């Protein structure tokens, strides 16, 4: 009786793992930034003092951002900065001078082809 129970549990575990592995995708950063997922899309924010980039991936594949834009609101302590990101190759980008230290909070409103794609939040480390 116990052997049948263990066998059934092992089969259920194996089937459940196989189904889960097929539906999962990698959410790790590909460009050294911070990743947030929303609506099956990964948004990776790379924030440096002289440039901010936003990379978009849909199920692991880069999204065409040629007709996209993003408006970022960054909060660092009591300071607030708003930044417009425009297409730059396969990413959205802005250059300038940015306060992007650890603890900076960022809200990004992303638009693709004139339609809202999503609002995502990041906390820089």
Secondary structure as a PSIPRED ss2 file (coil, helix, strand):
# PSIPRED VFORMAT (PSIPRED V4.0)

   1 X C   1.000  0.000  0.000
   2 X H   0.000  1.000  0.000
   3 X H   0.000  1.000  0.000
   4 X H   0.000  1.000  0.000
   5 X H   0.000  1.000  0.000
   6 X H   0.000  1.000  0.000
   7 X H   0.000  1.000  0.000
   8 X H   0.000  1.000  0.000
   9 X H   0.000  1.000  0.000
  10 X H   0.000  1.000  0.000
  11 X H   0.000  1.000  0.000
  12 X H   0.000  1.000  0.000
  13 X H   0.000  1.000  0.000
  14 X H   0.000  1.000  0.000
  15 X H   0.000  1.000  0.000
  16 X H   0.000  1.000  0.000
  17 X H   0.000  1.000  0.000
  18 X H   0.000  1.000  0.000
  19 X H   0.000  1.000  0.000
  20 X H   0.000  1.000  0.000
  21 X H   0.000  1.000  0.000
  22 X H   0.000  1.000  0.000
  23 X H   0.000  1.000  0.000
  24 X C   1.000  0.000  0.000
  25 X C   1.000  0.000  0.000
  26 X C   1.000  0.000  0.000
  27 X C   1.000  0.000  0.000
  28 X C   1.000  0.000  0.000
  29 X C   1.000  0.000  0.000
  30 X C   1.000  0.000  0.000
  31 X C   1.000  0.000  0.000
  32 X C   1.000  0.000  0.000
  33 X C   1.000  0.000  0.000
  34 X E   0.000  0.000  1.000
  35 X E   0.000  0.000  1.000
  36 X E   0.000  0.000  1.000
  37 X E   0.000  0.000  1.000
  38 X E   0.000  0.000  1.000
  39 X C   1.000  0.000  0.000
  40 X C   1.000  0.000  0.000
  41 X E   0.000  0.000  1.000
  42 X E   0.000  0.000  1.000
  43 X E   0.000  0.000  1.000
  44 X E   0.000  0.000  1.000
  45 X E   0.000  0.000  1.000
  46 X E   0.000  0.000  1.000
  47 X E   0.000  0.000  1.000
  48 X E   0.000  0.000  1.000
  49 X C   1.000  0.000  0.000
  50 X C   1.000  0.000  0.000
  51 X E   0.000  0.000  1.000
  52 X E   0.000  0.000  1.000
  53 X E   0.000  0.000  1.000
  54 X E   0.000  0.000  1.000
  55 X E   0.000  0.000  1.000
  56 X E   0.000  0.000  1.000
  57 X E   0.000  0.000  1.000
  58 X E   0.000  0.000  1.000
  59 X C   1.000  0.000  0.000
  60 X C   1.000  0.000  0.000
  61 X E   0.000  0.000  1.000
  62 X E   0.000  0.000  1.000
  63 X C   1.000  0.000  0.000
  64 X C   1.000  0.000  0.000
  65 X C   1.000  0.000  0.000
  66 X C   1.000  0.000  0.000
  67 X C   1.000  0.000  0.000
  68 X E   0.000  0.000  1.000
  69 X E   0.000  0.000  1.000
  70 X E   0.000  0.000  1.000
  71 X E   0.000  0.000  1.000
  72 X E   0.000  0.000  1.000
  73 X E   0.000  0.000  1.000
  74 X E   0.000  0.000  1.000
  75 X E   0.000  0.000  1.000
  76 X E   0.000  0.000  1.000
  77 X C   1.000  0.000  0.000
  78 X C   1.000  0.000  0.000
  79 X E   0.000  0.000  1.000
  80 X E   0.000  0.000  1.000
  81 X E   0.000  0.000  1.000
  82 X E   0.000  0.000  1.000
  83 X E   0.000  0.000  1.000
  84 X E   0.000  0.000  1.000
  85 X E   0.000  0.000  1.000
  86 X E   0.000  0.000  1.000
  87 X E   0.000  0.000  1.000
  88 X E   0.000  0.000  1.000
  89 X C   1.000  0.000  0.000
  90 X C   1.000  0.000  0.000
  91 X E   0.000  0.000  1.000
  92 X E   0.000  0.000  1.000
  93 X E   0.000  0.000  1.000
  94 X E   0.000  0.000  1.000
  95 X E   0.000  0.000  1.000
  96 X C   1.000  0.000  0.000
  97 X C   1.000  0.000  0.000
  98 X C   1.000  0.000  0.000
  99 X C   1.000  0.000  0.000
 100 X C   1.000  0.000  0.000
 101 X C   1.000  0.000  0.000
 102 X C   1.000  0.000  0.000
 103 X C   1.000  0.000  0.000
 104 X C   1.000  0.000  0.000
 105 X E   0.000  0.000  1.000
 106 X E   0.000  0.000  1.000
 107 X E   0.000  0.000  1.000
 108 X E   0.000  0.000  1.000
 109 X E   0.000  0.000  1.000
 110 X E   0.000  0.000  1.000
 111 X E   0.000  0.000  1.000
 112 X E   0.000  0.000  1.000
 113 X C   1.000  0.000  0.000
 114 X C   1.000  0.000  0.000
 115 X E   0.000  0.000  1.000
 116 X E   0.000  0.000  1.000
 117 X E   0.000  0.000  1.000
 118 X E   0.000  0.000  1.000
 119 X E   0.000  0.000  1.000
 120 X E   0.000  0.000  1.000
 121 X E   0.000  0.000  1.000
 122 X E   0.000  0.000  1.000
 123 X E   0.000  0.000  1.000
 124 X C   1.000  0.000  0.000
 125 X C   1.000  0.000  0.000
